Amino acid sequence: MSKVAATFTLVISVNRKSGRPLHRQIYDAFRCMIVAGSLSSGQQIPSTRTLASELGISRIPVLNAYGQLLAEGYFEARVGAGTFVCSSLPGQASRPEKRGKSRIPENLARRRVARTAGMLPRFARAPWAGREGAFDLSQGALDEFPHKVWANLLARHGRNPHTSSLRYGDSLGLQRLREVIAIYLRTSRAVRCEPQQIMIVSGSQQAVDLSTRVLLDPGSPVWMEEPGYWLARHVLIAAGCRIVPVPVDAEGLEVTAGMRRCRTARAAFVTPSHQFPLGVTVSASRRLSLLEWARKAGAWIIEDDYDSEYRYESKPVASLQGLDEGSRVIYIGTFSKVLFPSLRIGYLVLPPDLVDRFLSMRYAMDVNPPHLYQAVLADFIGEGHFSRHIRRMRTLYEERRTLLVDSLQRIFGSRLQILGDRAGMHLTVTLPNGLNDVEIANRAARESLWLWPLSPSYITKAAAHGFILGYGSTTPKEIPRAVEHLRAVLDAPDNGSPASRT
């Protein structure tokens, strides 16, 4: 740490017109920083020659200041190493007391937050979220990822960066990456697109946010699947949209129910290939009805195709966008599920006449996506590693899915209803009446069992209770034990009822 600290430029200035000698100004500046804690014990400081050069003055005043600080015990010299803040100084004793909490009245502080931001729930990570272990949601088998291949590609681009990769890039994203994504989408997802329609973004969440900024206004009514993806709901809330919950049945989104509730909605957010969280696939008739409604209403359809690569009893379902003749669908894809979440690369496929609008908004938000991982991913896809990885993981996840379904049926019988087990990396189970999924999930988390409750996916109070069980990161050895653990949690005598939920 000390060697690194010495490379930083210190915020010290001198005033040649001041009545105070230069060495005294330097002495006072160092002393104040040490007392305030800006310079910590043992931290290395620049050499006298370096500091004199940075200040544009003779070295003599710097030598005098350092000599005084050494004499008073603020500095110490180490032979062959340099000059350091004295390591024997107390870490906190001489620092000023920390300031108390802001005295701004709470209601005034709240008024200074944008009204739409205040509508979001206060951020607090749920106890079952982001954990490693059985049933963790949205995590794949990261230990099975081809790390060596990825590392070699990363090293290739890291060792020999082209000057152009260090400049600002295309706001749509790296051309080469968009080209290989277009080929993949046309062949595997029946998406109709060209590279110039694809925009690289930081995951599907930014894609939803960007779509909302471009297409919707505060107060715009938007259809949302009920139950549906809560993070997409949060984006719509933050944008001030009016969410219209539309029920989902065995055929997917009930389009006629949506039209009864709000025929003039501006957009519909849907997950037609693998509905989240129930896992159903929107039927062909519903797809055509949804597209017809969008055409007549002049509405937009935001299609989130988050894990369509993994289907186990049929071939991957063609995208809704591929059926769209009226350019009403904005298609969203992500590499978080098929590769790894921290990659933070997703993409939008835009109707041609919307590209310029999205570009203007994207440039205002963050100019362009980072270059390095785009270049690595383009090679990963273009050299065939991506397709091989998907084929291998499809087999692995199917084995885990089958084992989980068999374990649930063996241990619970008909007590739990299993939904959405034909695709993806999760399935859903619904609980018998009288059990509260949030209360059970909180208690299970204290036992390191990560159960994602189903009821928060609903907007209305008439929510079903159950759990969304991820199996992508759960090994075959863990699955039977985890299901036994689930039974023990459900059989505990202190389960609450839905009526007791606040």
C-alpha positions as CSV (number, residue, x, y, z in Angstrom):
1,M,0.0,0.0,0.0
2,S,2.8,2.4,0.9
3,K,4.5,2.1,-2.5
4,V,1.2,2.7,-4.3
5,A,0.4,5.7,-2.2
6,A,3.7,7.3,-3.1
7,T,2.7,7.4,-6.8
8,F,-0.2,9.7,-6.2
9,T,0.1,13.4,-6.6
10,L,-0.5,15.2,-3.3
11,V,-2.9,18.1,-3.1
12,I,-0.4,20.7,-1.9
13,S,0.0,24.2,-3.2
14,V,2.2,27.1,-2.4
15,N,1.7,30.8,-2.8
16,R,4.8,32.8,-3.6
17,K,3.1,36.1,-2.8
18,S,2.2,35.0,0.7
19,G,4.1,36.4,3.7
20,R,4.7,32.9,5.0
21,P,7.9,31.2,3.8
22,L,7.5,28.4,1.3
23,H,8.9,25.8,3.6
24,R,6.4,26.8,6.3
25,Q,3.5,26.4,3.8
26,I,4.7,22.9,2.9
27,Y,5.1,22.0,6.5
28,D,1.6,23.2,7.5
29,A,0.0,21.4,4.5
30,F,1.6,18.0,5.5
31,R,0.8,18.5,9.2
32,C,-2.8,19.3,8.5
33,M,-3.2,16.2,6.2
34,I,-1.7,14.0,8.8
35,V,-3.9,15.3,11.7
36,A,-7.0,15.1,9.5
37,G,-6.2,11.6,8.6
38,S,-5.8,12.2,4.8
39,L,-2.3,10.8,5.2
40,S,-2.2,7.6,7.3
41,S,0.5,6.1,9.4
42,G,3.1,4.3,7.4
43,Q,2.1,5.9,4.1
44,Q,4.9,6.8,1.8
45,I,5.3,10.4,0.6
46,P,7.0,11.8,-2.5
47,S,10.7,12.4,-2.5
48,T,11.9,16.0,-2.0
49,R,13.0,16.1,-5.7
50,T,9.6,14.9,-6.9
51,L,7.6,17.3,-4.8
52,A,9.8,20.3,-5.7
53,S,9.3,19.5,-9.4
54,E,5.5,19.2,-9.0
55,L,5.4,22.5,-7.1
56,G,7.7,24.2,-9.5
57,I,10.0,25.5,-6.8
58,S,13.6,25.0,-5.6
59,R,14.3,21.9,-3.6
60,I,15.6,23.8,-0.6
61,P,12.2,24.8,0.9
62,V,11.1,21.2,0.5
63,L,14.2,19.9,2.3
64,N,13.6,22.4,5.1
65,A,10.0,21.4,5.5
66,Y,10.8,17.6,5.5
67,G,13.6,18.2,8.0
68,Q,11.1,19.9,10.4
69,L,8.5,17.2,10.0
70,L,11.2,14.5,10.7
71,A,12.4,16.4,13.8
72,E,8.9,16.6,15.2
73,G,8.1,13.0,14.6
74,Y,5.5,13.4,11.8
75,F,7.8,11.8,9.2
76,E,10.3,9.0,9.4
77,A,13.1,8.1,7.0
78,R,13.8,4.5,6.0
79,V,17.2,3.8,4.5
80,G,16.9,2.8,0.9
81,A,13.1,3.0,0.9
82,G,12.2,6.7,1.2
83,T,10.2,9.0,3.6
84,F,7.0,7.8,5.3
85,V,4.4,9.2,7.7
86,C,5.5,8.0,11.1
87,S,4.2,4.5,11.7
88,S,4.0,5.1,15.5
89,L,1.4,7.9,15.1
90,P,-2.0,6.8,16.6
91,G,-4.4,5.8,13.9
92,Q,-7.4,7.8,15.1
93,A,-6.4,9.8,18.2
94,S,-5.5,13.1,16.4
95,R,-8.3,13.0,13.9
96,P,-11.3,15.3,14.3
97,E,-14.5,13.7,15.6
98,K,-16.8,12.3,13.0
99,R,-19.6,14.5,12.2
100,G,-23.0,13.5,13.4
101,K,-25.9,12.6,11.2
102,S,-27.4,15.2,8.9
103,R,-29.6,17.6,10.7
104,I,-31.8,18.1,7.6
105,P,-35.4,17.2,8.6
106,E,-36.3,13.8,7.3
107,N,-39.3,15.1,5.3
108,L,-37.2,17.8,3.7
109,A,-34.5,15.3,2.7
110,R,-37.2,13.1,1.2
111,R,-38.6,16.0,-0.8
112,R,-35.2,16.5,-2.4
113,V,-35.4,13.0,-4.0
114,A,-37.2,12.7,-7.3
115,R,-40.8,11.6,-6.9
116,T,-40.4,8.6,-9.1
117,A,-37.3,7.4,-7.2
118,G,-39.2,7.7,-4.0
119,M,-41.8,5.3,-5.3
120,L,-39.3,2.5,-5.4
121,P,-38.9,0.2,-2.4
122,R,-36.0,1.1,-0.2
123,F,-33.0,-0.9,-1.3
124,A,-32.3,-3.9,0.9
125,R,-30.8,-7.2,-0.3
126,A,-33.2,-10.0,0.6
127,P,-31.6,-12.6,2.9
128,W,-32.0,-15.3,0.2
129,A,-30.6,-13.1,-2.7
130,G,-27.1,-13.4,-4.2
131,R,-26.0,-16.4,-2.1
132,E,-24.0,-19.5,-3.1
133,G,-25.7,-22.8,-2.5
134,A,-28.8,-24.9,-3.3
135,F,-31.6,-23.2,-5.1
136,D,-29.9,-19.9,-5.7
137,L,-31.7,-18.2,-8.5
138,S,-30.3,-17.1,-11.9
139,Q,-26.8,-18.6,-11.3
140,G,-25.4,-21.1,-13.7
141,A,-22.8,-23.8,-13.2
142,L,-19.9,-21.3,-13.1
143,D,-17.4,-24.0,-12.2
144,E,-18.2,-25.6,-15.6
145,F,-17.4,-22.5,-17.6
146,P,-14.4,-22.8,-20.0
147,H,-12.2,-20.6,-17.9
148,K,-9.0,-21.5,-19.7
149,V,-10.4,-20.6,-23.1
150,W,-11.8,-17.3,-21.8
151,A,-8.5,-16.5,-20.1
152,N,-6.5,-17.1,-23.3
153,L,-8.8,-14.8,-25.3
154,L,-8.6,-12.2,-22.5
155,A,-4.8,-12.4,-22.5
156,R,-4.7,-12.1,-26.3
157,H,-6.6,-8.8,-26.2
158,G,-4.9,-7.5,-23.1
159,R,-1.4,-8.1,-24.3
160,N,-1.8,-6.5,-27.7
161,P,-4.4,-3.7,-27.5
162,H,-4.9,-1.7,-30.6
163,T,-4.9,2.1,-30.2
164,S,-8.5,2.2,-31.5
165,S,-9.6,0.1,-28.5
166,L,-8.5,2.8,-26.1
167,R,-10.7,5.5,-27.7
168,Y,-14.4,6.1,-27.4
169,G,-16.2,3.5,-29.3
170,D,-19.4,3.1,-31.3
171,S,-22.5,3.8,-29.1
172,L,-24.1,0.7,-30.7
173,G,-21.2,-1.4,-29.5
174,L,-18.3,-3.2,-31.2
175,Q,-19.2,-4.0,-34.9
176,R,-17.6,-7.4,-34.8
177,L,-19.6,-8.5,-31.8
178,R,-22.8,-7.2,-33.3
179,E,-22.1,-9.2,-36.5
180,V,-21.7,-12.5,-34.7
181,I,-24.7,-11.9,-32.4
182,A,-26.8,-11.2,-35.5
183,I,-25.7,-14.5,-37.1
184,Y,-26.5,-16.3,-33.8
185,L,-29.9,-14.7,-33.4
186,R,-31.0,-15.3,-37.0
187,T,-30.0,-19.0,-36.9
188,S,-30.9,-19.9,-33.4
189,R,-33.8,-17.6,-32.4
190,A,-35.4,-16.8,-35.8
191,V,-34.8,-13.1,-35.0
192,R,-34.9,-10.8,-38.1
193,C,-32.1,-8.4,-37.7
194,E,-28.9,-6.9,-39.1
195,P,-25.9,-5.8,-37.1
196,Q,-26.9,-2.1,-37.4
197,Q,-30.1,-2.9,-35.4
198,I,-28.2,-4.4,-32.5
199,M,-27.1,-2.3,-29.5
200,I,-24.8,-3.7,-26.9
201,V,-25.8,-2.8,-23.3
202,S,-24.8,-3.7,-19.7
203,G,-27.2,-6.6,-19.3
204,S,-30.9,-6.9,-19.7
205,Q,-31.6,-4.5,-16.9
206,Q,-30.0,-1.6,-18.8
207,A,-31.9,-2.7,-21.9
208,V,-35.2,-2.4,-20.1
209,D,-34.2,1.0,-18.6
210,L,-33.1,2.3,-22.0
211,S,-36.3,1.1,-23.7
212,T,-38.4,2.8,-21.0
213,R,-36.6,6.1,-21.4
214,V,-37.1,6.1,-25.2
215,L,-40.6,4.7,-25.5
216,L,-42.5,5.8,-22.5
217,D,-43.5,8.9,-20.6
218,P,-44.4,9.3,-16.9
219,G,-47.9,8.1,-16.5
220,S,-47.8,5.8,-19.5
221,P,-49.8,2.6,-18.9
222,V,-47.8,-0.6,-19.5
223,W,-48.9,-4.2,-19.4
224,M,-46.9,-6.3,-17.0
225,E,-47.2,-10.1,-16.6
226,E,-48.8,-11.2,-13.4
227,P,-46.7,-12.7,-11.8
228,G,-43.7,-11.1,-13.5
229,Y,-40.1,-10.1,-13.2
230,W,-39.8,-7.7,-10.3
231,L,-36.7,-5.8,-11.5
232,A,-38.4,-4.9,-14.7
233,R,-41.3,-3.7,-12.6
234,H,-38.9,-1.5,-10.6
235,V,-37.6,0.1,-13.8
236,L,-41.2,1.0,-14.9
237,I,-42.0,2.4,-11.4
238,A,-38.8,4.5,-11.5
239,A,-39.9,5.9,-14.9
240,G,-43.3,6.9,-13.4
241,C,-45.3,4.4,-15.6
242,R,-48.7,3.1,-14.6
243,I,-48.4,-0.7,-14.4
244,V,-51.3,-2.7,-15.6
245,P,-51.0,-6.3,-14.3
246,V,-52.2,-8.9,-16.8
247,P,-52.7,-12.4,-15.6
248,V,-50.7,-15.4,-17.0
249,D,-52.2,-18.8,-17.6
250,A,-51.1,-22.0,-19.2
251,E,-50.8,-20.3,-22.6
252,G,-49.0,-17.3,-21.3
253,L,-50.1,-13.7,-21.2
254,E,-53.9,-13.3,-21.4
255,V,-54.1,-10.7,-24.1
256,T,-57.9,-10.4,-23.9
257,A,-57.6,-9.6,-20.2
258,G,-55.0,-7.0,-21.0
259,M,-57.3,-5.3,-23.5
260,R,-60.2,-5.3,-21.0
261,R,-58.0,-3.7,-18.4
262,C,-56.3,-1.1,-20.7
263,R,-56.7,-1.4,-24.4
264,T,-54.7,1.8,-25.0
265,A,-51.5,0.7,-23.0
266,R,-48.3,2.2,-24.5
267,A,-46.3,-1.0,-24.1
268,A,-46.3,-4.6,-22.9
269,F,-43.3,-6.2,-21.1
270,V,-43.3,-9.9,-21.7
271,T,-41.1,-13.1,-21.4
272,P,-42.9,-15.2,-24.1
273,S,-40.3,-18.0,-24.6
274,H,-40.0,-18.9,-20.9
275,Q,-42.2,-16.8,-18.7
276,F,-40.7,-15.6,-15.5
277,P,-41.4,-17.0,-13.0
278,L,-44.0,-19.6,-14.0
279,G,-42.0,-20.9,-16.9
280,V,-44.9,-21.2,-19.4
281,T,-44.4,-20.6,-23.2
282,V,-46.8,-18.2,-24.9
283,S,-48.9,-20.1,-27.4
284,A,-48.9,-19.3,-31.1
285,S,-52.4,-17.9,-31.0
286,R,-51.6,-15.6,-28.0
287,R,-48.4,-14.4,-29.8
288,L,-50.4,-13.4,-32.9
289,S,-53.1,-11.8,-30.8
290,L,-50.4,-9.8,-28.9
291,L,-48.8,-8.6,-32.1
292,E,-52.2,-7.7,-33.5
293,W,-53.1,-5.6,-30.4
294,A,-49.7,-3.8,-30.6
295,R,-50.3,-3.0,-34.3
296,K,-53.8,-1.6,-33.8
297,A,-53.0,0.2,-30.5
298,G,-49.6,1.6,-31.8
299,A,-48.1,0.0,-28.7
300,W,-44.6,-1.4,-28.2
301,I,-43.8,-5.0,-27.1
302,I,-40.6,-5.4,-25.0
303,E,-39.6,-9.0,-25.4
304,D,-37.2,-10.3,-22.7
305,D,-35.6,-13.5,-24.0
306,Y,-33.4,-14.1,-21.0
307,D,-32.7,-17.9,-21.1
308,S,-34.3,-19.4,-24.2
309,E,-31.2,-21.4,-25.1
310,Y,-32.1,-24.1,-22.6
311,R,-35.1,-26.2,-23.5
312,Y,-35.3,-29.9,-22.6
313,E,-38.3,-31.4,-24.2
314,S,-38.4,-29.5,-27.5
315,K,-36.2,-27.3,-29.7
316,P,-35.8,-23.7,-28.6
317,V,-38.9,-21.7,-29.3
318,A,-38.7,-19.0,-32.1
319,S,-38.8,-15.4,-30.9
320,L,-41.8,-13.2,-30.9
321,Q,-39.8,-10.6,-32.8
322,G,-39.4,-13.1,-35.7
323,L,-43.2,-13.0,-36.2
324,D,-43.4,-9.2,-36.0
325,E,-44.4,-7.6,-39.4
326,G,-45.1,-4.2,-38.0
327,S,-41.7,-3.4,-36.3
328,R,-43.4,-3.2,-32.8
329,V,-41.1,-5.5,-30.9
330,I,-37.9,-4.5,-29.0
331,Y,-36.0,-7.7,-28.4
332,I,-33.7,-8.1,-25.4
333,G,-31.1,-10.8,-24.8
334,T,-28.3,-11.3,-22.3
335,F,-25.2,-13.4,-21.7
336,S,-25.6,-13.4,-17.9
337,K,-27.4,-16.7,-17.9
338,V,-25.5,-18.6,-20.6
339,L,-22.0,-17.3,-19.6
340,F,-21.7,-15.6,-16.2
341,P,-23.5,-12.6,-14.6
342,S,-20.5,-10.4,-13.9
343,L,-19.8,-10.2,-17.6
344,R,-22.6,-7.5,-17.8
345,I,-23.2,-7.8,-21.5
346,G,-26.6,-7.9,-23.1
347,Y,-28.1,-6.5,-26.3
348,L,-31.2,-4.9,-27.8
349,V,-32.5,-5.6,-31.3
350,L,-34.3,-2.5,-32.4
351,P,-36.7,-1.7,-35.2
352,P,-34.7,0.3,-37.8
353,D,-36.7,3.5,-37.4
354,L,-35.9,3.5,-33.6
355,V,-32.1,3.1,-33.8
356,D,-31.4,6.8,-33.9
357,R,-33.7,7.5,-30.9
358,F,-32.0,4.8,-28.9
359,L,-28.5,6.1,-30.0
360,S,-29.3,9.6,-28.7
361,M,-30.4,8.3,-25.4
362,R,-27.6,5.8,-25.1
363,Y,-25.0,8.5,-25.8
364,A,-26.5,10.7,-23.1
365,M,-26.4,7.8,-20.6
366,D,-22.9,6.4,-20.9
367,V,-21.6,7.1,-24.5
368,N,-20.6,3.5,-25.3
369,P,-20.0,0.1,-23.8
370,P,-16.5,-0.9,-22.6
371,H,-14.3,-2.4,-25.3
372,L,-12.3,-5.3,-23.8
373,Y,-15.0,-7.8,-22.9
374,Q,-16.9,-7.1,-26.1
375,A,-13.7,-8.0,-28.1
376,V,-13.2,-11.2,-26.1
377,L,-16.9,-12.2,-26.4
378,A,-16.8,-11.6,-30.2
379,D,-13.9,-14.1,-30.5
380,F,-15.6,-16.5,-28.0
381,I,-18.7,-16.6,-30.2
382,G,-16.9,-16.4,-33.6
383,E,-14.5,-19.2,-32.9
384,G,-17.2,-21.6,-31.9
385,H,-16.6,-21.8,-28.1
386,F,-20.1,-20.3,-27.4
387,S,-22.1,-22.8,-29.3
388,R,-20.1,-25.7,-27.8
389,H,-20.6,-24.3,-24.3
390,I,-24.4,-24.0,-24.7
391,R,-24.7,-27.6,-26.0
392,R,-22.7,-28.9,-23.1
393,M,-24.6,-26.8,-20.5
394,R,-28.0,-27.8,-22.0
395,T,-27.1,-31.5,-21.2
396,L,-25.8,-30.6,-17.7
397,Y,-28.9,-28.5,-16.8
398,E,-31.3,-31.1,-18.1
399,E,-29.7,-33.7,-15.8
400,R,-30.0,-31.4,-12.8
401,R,-33.6,-30.5,-13.8
402,T,-34.6,-34.2,-14.0
403,L,-33.0,-35.0,-10.7
404,L,-34.7,-32.0,-9.0
405,V,-38.1,-32.9,-10.4
406,D,-37.7,-36.6,-9.4
407,S,-36.6,-35.6,-5.8
408,L,-39.5,-33.2,-5.4
409,Q,-42.1,-35.8,-6.6
410,R,-40.5,-38.5,-4.5
411,I,-40.4,-36.5,-1.3
412,F,-43.5,-34.3,-1.6
413,G,-45.8,-36.3,-3.9
414,S,-48.8,-34.1,-4.9
415,R,-48.2,-31.7,-1.9
416,L,-46.3,-29.3,-4.1
417,Q,-47.3,-28.3,-7.7
418,I,-44.3,-28.1,-10.0
419,L,-44.4,-25.5,-12.8
420,G,-42.1,-24.4,-15.6
421,D,-39.7,-27.4,-15.5
422,R,-39.3,-27.8,-19.3
423,A,-36.8,-25.0,-19.8
424,G,-34.3,-22.6,-18.2
425,M,-32.4,-23.0,-15.0
426,H,-35.2,-22.7,-12.5
427,L,-38.7,-24.2,-11.8
428,T,-41.5,-23.0,-9.5
429,V,-43.4,-24.9,-6.9
430,T,-46.6,-23.6,-5.3
431,L,-47.4,-24.1,-1.6
432,P,-50.6,-25.4,0.0
433,N,-53.0,-22.8,1.3
434,G,-52.1,-21.4,4.7
435,L,-48.3,-21.2,4.1
436,N,-46.5,-17.9,3.8
437,D,-43.5,-18.1,1.3
438,V,-41.8,-14.9,2.5
439,E,-41.8,-15.9,6.2
440,I,-40.6,-19.4,5.3
441,A,-37.9,-18.0,3.0
442,N,-36.6,-15.7,5.7
443,R,-36.4,-18.6,8.2
444,A,-34.8,-20.9,5.6
445,A,-32.1,-18.3,4.9
446,R,-31.0,-18.5,8.5
447,E,-30.3,-22.2,7.7
448,S,-28.4,-21.4,4.5
449,L,-31.2,-22.6,2.2
450,W,-32.0,-20.0,-0.4
451,L,-35.7,-20.1,-1.3
452,W,-36.9,-17.3,-3.6
453,P,-40.5,-16.6,-2.6
454,L,-43.1,-16.4,-5.4
455,S,-45.5,-13.9,-4.0
456,P,-43.3,-10.8,-4.4
457,S,-43.6,-11.4,-8.2
458,Y,-47.3,-10.4,-8.0
459,I,-48.5,-6.8,-8.0
460,T,-52.0,-7.5,-6.7
461,K,-52.8,-8.9,-3.3
462,A,-54.2,-12.1,-4.7
463,A,-50.8,-13.7,-4.9
464,A,-50.0,-17.3,-5.0
465,H,-47.4,-18.5,-2.5
466,G,-44.5,-20.8,-3.5
467,F,-40.8,-20.8,-4.3
468,I,-38.7,-20.2,-7.5
469,L,-36.0,-22.9,-7.2
470,G,-32.8,-22.4,-9.2
471,Y,-30.9,-25.5,-10.1
472,G,-28.2,-24.2,-12.5
473,S,-25.6,-23.8,-9.7
474,T,-26.9,-26.7,-7.6
475,T,-24.8,-29.9,-8.1
476,P,-26.4,-33.3,-8.4
477,K,-24.9,-34.2,-5.1
478,E,-26.6,-31.2,-3.4
479,I,-30.1,-31.6,-4.9
480,P,-31.5,-34.5,-2.9
481,R,-30.2,-33.1,0.3
482,A,-31.6,-29.7,-0.5
483,V,-35.0,-31.1,-1.2
484,E,-34.9,-32.9,2.2
485,H,-33.9,-29.7,3.8
486,L,-36.9,-28.0,2.1
487,R,-39.2,-30.6,3.5
488,A,-37.8,-30.0,7.0
489,V,-38.4,-26.3,6.7
490,L,-41.9,-26.7,5.4
491,D,-42.8,-29.2,8.2
492,A,-41.5,-26.8,10.9
493,P,-44.3,-25.9,13.3
494,D,-43.9,-22.1,13.1
495,N,-44.9,-21.5,9.4
496,G,-47.0,-18.4,9.0
497,S,-50.2,-17.9,7.0
498,P,-50.7,-15.5,4.1
499,A,-53.1,-13.5,6.2
500,S,-50.4,-12.7,8.7
501,R,-48.2,-11.1,6.0
502,T,-47.8,-7.4,6.2
